[in-house]
Structure formats: structure tokens, C-alpha cells
Amino acid sequence: MLKTAALWRYSIFNFLLIALLAHWFWQQNQPIALLEPELPASGKLNCVSYAPYYGKGETPFVATTVAEKSRIERDLRLLSERFDCVRTYSVKQGLDYVPEAASKLGMKVLLGAWVGYVKLENDKEVDLAIKLANRYPETVKGLIIGNEVLLRKEQTEDVMLAYLEEAQRRTEVPVTYADVWEFWLKHPRLEQAVDYLTVHILPYWEDDPQNVDNAIHHAETVMESLGKTFSKPLFIGETGWPSVGKHRNDSIPSLVNQASYLRQFIQTAHDKGWNYNLIEAIDQPWKRDLEGTVGGYWGMYDTDLNSKFEFTGPVAERDDGWQPIIWAFAGFILFFIITIARKELRLPALVAMGSLGILSGATAYIQWDYLIAACRDLAEWIALVGIVLVGIAALLNMPALLARRQNKVVHSLLFILVLTAMITSFLLIPKMSFIPRDVELHPVIGQLIYMMDGRYRNFPLALYALPALQYAIGLSLLGILHRTTFGRYRRLNIIAIISALICLVLEPLNTHALLWLGVVALLAYASWPRKGAKV
């Protein structure tokens, strides 16, 4: 039976963690004052990217997906309250109705024609887009032939020139092409075939990711450089910031950062006379398959069409209400009951396990948020929920350790945590950081690399942090050591630590990479073989 002093030490440790977690919740729920940009007299912003694929399971990659006219009308009615214009990326799957719906609301449209690998489909897309532009010349204020086609390497510069020249011959609507700003610099010939240049400036996605505090300066530098290189007008076709997702060095997705960047950008655009389109109107869950968690959270409206923030007033990162307290209380009750069921009735033990229950419940609440954001398919749900369940089982095992000071289940659970942490550390390495954008890759090879690329994967801190802290520091305070004399832990831990170190070296300003290294180190300490140690 554990000594009373050890139980009180452990309880103090848990209460310190509770205080830190409570402070984090409090801080995340505090409204933060941000710049309030000067808006036009109408109160409406220039333009916003619109796609209707925000429902469960909806994706443009399924050919049978068609947006209903009623949905498009409802969406544009909502967006018309905040924007003068919408930008589309295709005229297929029901999007050919957008110009008609927009005309009824007095909105303008930047009409996009999608250009990909297949010539027959491209020809049909461009032909229909031109016809729509001619049918609604008062509504379609720009015809965008192709979006980041050269970045994706799906067509050549000559092919894009031919499509642009065809559009110029067949319509009086201004014609343009849209791509990341670096690719305009690499393909200056395209200027001759467009009426203006549509450039994408996305500080988060830069090869050198920009901190939100430096992002506007970066946009100004890019626009200045492009202005010196090209003579035709510049239009910022995409700019924005994600509200959820993986840190890229010190470029951090968050709701506050999203609101801050967009507000600062709008003010800068007003001061400098920039024309712009923001990305994007509504969160697009299907993009998570391409870009990881962050791809689905660039919208200014969530998938329930609720505005994430306003352009005036303070903004809070979270709005948790009583939920953390409810989850924490449920955890307290569960651990209290389990401890009593183990016939452990001493007050220090009840306090120790009750405090652990509070931590476990509040952490489970955070883990649920993480799972909703990070899980893209059934395989990820199974894998990540499995890790959560192992962690919960490890924590629920603590009352048994108090009573018997030994439990063979501990070794199995710890081994699984160490093994999955090792695999996760390896997968988190941002491999694409070694491959510049202009390197030619076969499409299949490129897709495989992107699927395995750690720059699209979140650090699963929420899933591992509490079990790692409890089994490394908590058990040490209780005076419990594991007899793990076999070497399988040692090899796994070495691989995990080296992989986590690589992540940090590649992104030295990434606080999540640093914290992940700390979690891996804690698991290594908890599981490192100790000769002669007794549980």
C-alpha cells in the first residue's frame, strides 16, 4: 500500500495540472481586441471564394455530386450580406447556376473554368464558362481560365496560353488566369494573354511559412515585387488564414489569427487600393483529404453556415461555456467510483484519483474536439480513437496501481503508447520540405508523397500528453517504477526521439513540434528499461 505522503505529492501534482488546464481554458475563452478595418460605405467586402461542397461527405471529386439550385440561392443570399462578389472555380456540378442566382441578388461573379489533365473535359469546361460569361455580361466581371494549373503541373504554359487566347477571342468579359504568385514570376509570358493577373498570396502555405504578425508585410512585399515585374493590373485572387490545423513553423492556424489576418488585410487593401478575393466563404471538409486538417478550415462560415467572427469587436478563440466543467465532473465521478470499488477508502487516495478524474474528463473533452477536426476517414477514426482508448485505459488503471502497486496491464498499455508514438513521430516529418515546388514529380508519386507528408498531419498532443505525464512524472511521485528489462522499448524510444527531433530541426519555431518532443521524451522515461526495479 502506498504511503500517505506519496499520495499527497501526487495529488499536488494533479492539482497543478488542473490549474494549468483551467488557465488554458480561461485564456482561450477570453475575447481579444483586434484591429477593426475601415469598410466601404456599403459595409461589404470585395469578393469571396464560394464552393457548395460543405455537407457531410460532399466532394467535387465525385462526378455525381450536383449542387441544388436552392442551396446555391440560400448560400449566395447569406454571402450577399457581407460580400459584393463571389469567385467560383468550375461551372460543373450545378455551379453553372451561380451567375443567374447572383444576378437576382445584384452580386458580381468571378467565373472560374477548371482546367485539369483531361483535354476533353477542359474543352467542355472552358466552352461552357465562355457561354455563361456572354449570357451574363453584367454579372460576370471576370472569367478565370484555370486555377493553379501550372502549380499542379497538370498543363503546360503553351496550353494555358491557347485557352486564354481562345477566351479572349470569344468574349468581351475580362479574362485572367489564377496561380500562386511565384508561378506568375516563372511564367511571365501569360501576361500577354490576360487582362489582369490573378495572384494567390497565402502566407501560411509559403515554402517559408509566415507568422501572422509578419503576414501583411509579406503580402506587401509580394505585391511590390509583382508590380515592378508586370505592367498589367494585379488582382489578389486568394488570400486568407486557416482557423484550425497544423502549425507550420510559427505560422499558427487559429480563429483569432484568422480574424486578425483578414482584418489587417482588408485595412491594408483599403489603404493601398488593392482589389481582392478572400478564401473562403464556407469551410470545405473535403479539402482535408488533400491538405490535412487545415484544408477544411479556411472558411469565414462553418459548415452550419454560422459566421466564425465579425469584422468589428473582440474575438475569442473558443466558446466552451460549461462543457469543460461538465466533462471534468463526469471524470471525477468515474474515477471516484472506480477507486471505491477497489476498496481504497483513504482520503489521500480518493483525492489523488478524484483529481486524476477531473484531468481525464477535461482532457477527453479536448480530445473529442481534436478527433472531429483531425479524422478524415474511417481508418483515421479507428487509429486515433484507438490511441485515445489506450490512453484512457492507462489512466483508468491507476486506481489498481494504488491498491496493488503492480499490474501487468501497465506494460501492454505503455508498449502500445510507445509504439504508436514512434510511428506518429516518423509520419510527422514534413518530407515535402525537401522538395521545392518547381521539381517535376510523376502525378502518382507526387500523390503518394503528399499522402505521407507530415506537413499535413497534426501533432496529436491532446491524445498523448496526459498519459505521458501520469506514467512518467505521476508514477515517479507515487514511488512506482516499472520492471521493463527487455529492450523493445529502448529501440522504439530511440526511433521516436530521433524522428521528433527531426521535426523540430525542420521547424524550429513550431511550438507543437517542441511539445511533441517533450511528450515522446516523457514516454521514453516512463518505459525505459530499469534493471531490478520492482512495481
PyMOL commands that set and color helices and strands:
alter all, ss='L'
color gray80, all
select helices_A, chain A and resi 4-28+69-79+95-105+119-135+149-152+157-170+181-186+188-193+203-205+212-229+255-272+285-291+293-296+323-341+347-374+378-396+398-404+408-427+431-434+443-452+454-456+461-478+488-506+511-527
alter helices_A, ss='H'
color red, helices_A
select strands_A, chain A and resi 48-49+85-87+108-113+140-147+175-180+197-200+234-238
alter strands_A, ss='S'
color yellow, strands_A
deselect
rebuild
show_as cartoon
